[in-house]
Amino acid sequence: MPASSPRPPPAAAPVAYTPGTVVARSYTSEMSAPPISAGVQRLREIMKENGEEAGWDKAWQEDVTPWETHDRTTDGVRPLLKEVLDSGEFPVPKEGRALVPGCGRGFDAVFIARLGLETWGIDLSTRAVERAEAFLNSQLDAPPNVHFQTADFLTFPIPQDGFTLAYDYTFFCAIPPPLRNPWGKRMTELVHPGGYLVAVAWPLDGEREGGPPYSVSVDAYEEALGVGRGLWTKVVDRPSELSADGVHKGRERVVVWKREGGARM
Ligand SMILES: C[S@@+](CC[C@H](N)C(=O)[O-])C[C@H]1O[C@@H](n2cnc3c(N)ncnc32)[C@H](O)[C@@H]1O
């Protein structure tokens, strides 16, 4: 299939999303990480062979996208994102600009754009952005307010007024741990005070060897963001049973931070 062909969302294990079907279940340190799948093994080989930066584009070129095979709703979005936006746990911005870094095929950016925000999906991989544009164009009611661009999250020019909402799913866990502090500094620069960062924190199941995905913890996000220095306040942090395919179940948390007024120190 040519890189730019429209392609429907992955059919593997779609999950019907029903608001209000949350059953709390916590990660416990006794849980062991599941075995590395063939897709993740191949992804790691590609990264070793090509380096992380070129590796992502190569992975997209080879259609090695194992993160897309875990449970998502039929439009490709993680159930937890819809759940937390519907839950009333924080005031979801309806205006301004939203950012999905490492947007991949763009499912989340298209979904967030439908909330009314001008949404930017950025990805290091040109091929990912081609797939995202193809996905957008395959939508019957494609929202006009979503823009995809090939860019590095750590260096792309931040538009005036920044962003009012950012969504991180399988991006923090995709970057090598030495880039976590630059990730946090960047988030703090681009989400303006009063804005929100929504993250589905995964994988939380202890210390896996290597990556991607690299093991994460909520503390790791907070350390990188500077939560302890008052730059952000956590407003949501909980597990969700909506990760229902047995791969993510009990191994992820939905976390939302509000950007406070302080400048980055
Ligand atoms: C594991 S995939 C997740 C894609 C998408 N968030 C999803 O859930 O379907 C990680 C994505 O981040 C992109 N990426 C990695 N490093 C990046 C960077 N520094 N800036 C922007 N995108 C990056 C990769 O090209 C890849 O598409």
The ligand as an SDF file (V2000), in Angstrom:
LIG
                    3D

 27 29  0  0  0  0  0  0  0  0999 V2000
    4.3970    5.1660   19.7560 C   0  0  0  0  0  0  0  0  0  0  0  0
    3.9720    6.2610   18.4620 S   0  0  0  0  0  0  0  0  0  0  0  0
    2.4080    6.9170   19.0290 C   0  0  0  0  0  0  0  0  0  0  0  0
    1.5640    7.5550   17.9600 C   0  0  0  0  0  0  0  0  0  0  0  0
    0.2080    8.1020   18.4530 C   0  0  0  0  0  0  0  0  0  0  0  0
    0.3480    8.9590   19.6220 N   0  0  0  0  0  0  0  0  0  0  0  0
   -0.7570    6.9820   18.7420 C   0  0  0  0  0  0  0  0  0  0  0  0
   -1.0550    6.7380   19.9230 O   0  0  0  0  0  0  0  0  0  0  0  0
   -1.2280    6.3450   17.8120 O   0  0  0  0  0  0  0  0  0  0  0  0
    5.0870    7.5980   18.7920 C   0  0  0  0  0  0  0  0  0  0  0  0
    5.0880    8.6570   17.6860 C   0  0  0  0  0  0  0  0  0  0  0  0
    5.9140    9.7380   18.1080 O   0  0  0  0  0  0  0  0  0  0  0  0
    6.6480   10.2130   16.9840 C   0  0  0  0  0  0  0  0  0  0  0  0
    7.8260   10.9150   17.5260 N   0  0  0  0  0  0  0  0  0  0  0  0
    8.9090   10.3810   18.1370 C   0  0  0  0  0  0  0  0  0  0  0  0
    9.7410   11.3520   18.5420 N   0  0  0  0  0  0  0  0  0  0  0  0
    9.1570   12.5390   18.1890 C   0  0  0  0  0  0  0  0  0  0  0  0
    9.5130   13.9120   18.3410 C   0  0  0  0  0  0  0  0  0  0  0  0
   10.6570   14.2760   18.9440 N   0  0  0  0  0  0  0  0  0  0  0  0
    8.6670   14.8570   17.8780 N   0  0  0  0  0  0  0  0  0  0  0  0
    7.4920   14.5150   17.2730 C   0  0  0  0  0  0  0  0  0  0  0  0
    7.1150   13.2340   17.0820 N   0  0  0  0  0  0  0  0  0  0  0  0
    7.9240   12.2610   17.5390 C   0  0  0  0  0  0  0  0  0  0  0  0
    6.9470    8.9590   16.1810 C   0  0  0  0  0  0  0  0  0  0  0  0
    7.2280    9.2360   14.8350 O   0  0  0  0  0  0  0  0  0  0  0  0
    5.6610    8.1490   16.3660 C   0  0  0  0  0  0  0  0  0  0  0  0
    4.7430    8.3860   15.3310 O   0  0  0  0  0  0  0  0  0  0  0  0
  1  2  1  0
  2  3  1  0
  2 10  1  0
  3  4  1  0
  4  5  1  0
  5  6  1  0
  5  7  1  0
  7  8  2  0
  7  9  1  0
 10 11  1  0
 11 12  1  0
 11 26  1  0
 12 13  1  0
 13 14  1  0
 13 24  1  0
 14 15  1  0
 14 23  1  0
 15 16  2  0
 16 17  1  0
 17 18  1  0
 17 23  2  0
 18 19  1  0
 18 20  2  0
 20 21  1  0
 21 22  2  0
 22 23  1  0
 24 25  1  0
 24 26  1  0
 26 27  1  0
M  CHG  2   2   1   9  -1
M  END
$$$$
